[in-house]
Amino acid sequence: MLLQDLQPGARFPALELMDHSRNRCGLGQFAGDEALLLQFYRGWWCPMDISFFRKLVDLQDDAELAHARFVSVSVDPPETTAPFRMGLGARWSFLCDPDRTWLAELEIGDGPDATCYAPAIFVLRPDLVVHRAYDGSSFWGRPTMEQLRTDFREITMAAAVTDVPAL
């Protein structure tokens, strides 16, 4: 599945990778009752990624209270990802694709001969269907925290409407 195929309404592939603690994780494990933010990032060395991560860390308390989850993915190995995650103060899972398996499969590369992911942010519904996709290759293409709050709110409200019993 290509990046251009991962638009609203498409089901995101059930990728499986090792996390920052070397545990094998499938994307479906993170899907809960609410929204899932799936972020692909270049690496610990990218200033735009670091700036975005700082904003996500500020949002994580509210997201946890609302049962929304975050997952970040890069080609960095766990021994790089774990200290980066800890230094940020992030509490969510960071998935590692050092073999670049999903980088090749999804073709979310940073250029034609990509060795790292191009920044991309997906807001997924609990069934892993894409609610919103953001191309974060440019600084201004990344969502603001208010846009993410709106996305989370839309998913929550849509679920609340479908859960209302008939009178």
C-alpha positions in Angstrom: 0.0 0.0 0.0 1.4 3.4 -1.0 1.3 6.6 0.9 -1.2 8.1 -1.6 -3.5 5.1 -0.9 -3.5 5.9 2.8 -6.2 8.6 2.6 -9.3 9.0 4.7 -11.5 5.9 4.6 -8.6 3.5 3.8 -7.6 0.8 6.4 -4.1 1.1 7.5 -2.0 -2.1 7.1 -1.5 -4.1 10.3 2.2 -3.4 10.5 4.2 -5.4 13.1 7.5 -4.1 14.4 9.8 -4.2 17.5 9.2 -1.4 20.0 11.7 0.7 22.0 11.9 -2.1 24.6 12.5 -4.8 21.9 8.9 -6.2 22.3 7.2 -7.3 19.1 4.1 -5.2 18.6 1.3 -5.1 16.0 -0.5 -1.9 15.2 -3.8 -3.5 16.2 -2.5 -3.7 19.8 -2.6 0.1 20.1 -6.1 0.5 18.7 -8.5 1.1 21.6 -11.9 2.6 22.0 -10.7 6.0 20.8 -8.4 7.6 18.2 -4.8 6.5 17.4 -2.2 8.9 16.2 0.3 7.1 14.1 3.4 9.2 13.4 6.3 8.3 11.0 9.4 10.4 11.6 12.9 10.8 10.1 14.9 10.2 13.3 16.2 11.7 16.5 18.4 14.0 14.5 15.7 16.0 12.7 15.0 19.4 14.2 11.4 19.5 12.7 10.7 16.1 14.2 12.0 17.2 17.6 9.9 20.4 17.5 6.8 18.3 16.7 7.6 15.7 19.4 7.7 18.5 22.0 4.2 19.5 21.1 3.0 15.9 21.2 4.5 15.5 24.7 2.5 18.6 25.8 -0.6 16.9 24.4 0.0 13.5 25.9 -1.7 14.1 29.3 -5.0 15.2 27.6 -4.8 12.4 25.1 -4.3 9.8 27.8 -7.3 11.1 29.7 -9.4 10.8 26.6 -8.1 7.3 25.8 -6.4 8.4 22.6 -3.1 6.7 21.9 0.1 7.7 20.1 2.6 5.5 18.3 5.7 6.8 16.6 7.7 4.9 13.9 11.2 5.4 12.6 14.1 3.3 11.1 16.2 3.8 14.3 17.0 0.7 16.3 15.7 0.3 19.9 19.1 1.2 21.4 18.7 4.7 19.8 14.9 5.0 20.1 14.6 4.2 23.8 16.9 7.0 25.1 15.4 9.5 22.6 11.9 8.6 23.9 13.0 8.9 27.5 14.8 12.3 26.8 11.6 13.7 25.3 9.5 12.5 28.3 7.2 10.6 25.9 5.1 7.8 27.4 3.8 6.2 24.2 5.3 3.4 22.2 8.0 4.0 19.6 8.2 1.3 16.9 11.5 0.5 15.2 12.0 -0.5 11.6 15.8 -0.8 11.3 15.5 -3.3 8.5 13.3 -0.8 6.6 10.7 -3.5 6.0 7.7 -1.2 6.3 9.6 1.7 4.8 9.8 -0.3 1.5 6.2 -1.7 1.8 4.5 1.6 2.5 6.8 3.7 0.4 6.7 6.5 2.9 10.3 7.3 2.2 12.1 10.6 2.3 13.1 10.8 -1.3 13.5 8.2 -4.1 16.4 6.3 -2.4 15.0 6.7 1.0 16.9 5.5 4.1 14.4 7.0 6.5 10.7 7.7 6.7 9.3 11.0 5.4 7.3 12.6 8.2 3.7 11.6 8.0 0.9 11.7 10.6 -2.2 9.6 10.5 -5.2 9.9 12.8 -6.8 6.4 12.8 -10.2 5.3 14.1 -10.3 2.3 16.5 -10.7 -0.1 13.5 -7.4 1.4 12.0 -9.3 3.2 9.3 -7.7 6.5 8.4 -9.7 9.5 9.6 -7.1 12.1 8.5 -3.7 12.0 6.9 -1.1 14.8 7.1 2.1 15.1 5.0 4.6 16.3 7.4 7.5 16.7 4.9 7.3 20.4 5.3 7.0 22.1 8.7 3.7 23.7 7.7 2.3 20.3 6.5 2.3 18.9 10.1 -1.0 19.2 12.1 -1.3 21.7 14.9 -2.3 20.3 18.2 -5.6 22.0 17.8 -6.2 20.1 14.5 -5.3 16.9 16.3 -7.7 17.7 19.1 -10.4 18.3 16.5 -9.7 15.0 14.8 -9.8 13.2 18.1 -13.1 14.9 19.0 -14.6 14.0 15.6 -13.8 10.3 16.1 -15.1 10.4 19.7 -18.3 12.1 18.7 -18.9 9.7 15.8 -18.5 6.8 18.1 -20.8 8.4 20.7 -23.5 8.8 18.0 -23.3 5.2 16.9 -23.5 4.0 20.6 -26.7 5.9 21.4 -29.5 3.3 22.0 -32.6 3.7 19.9 -35.7 5.1 21.7 
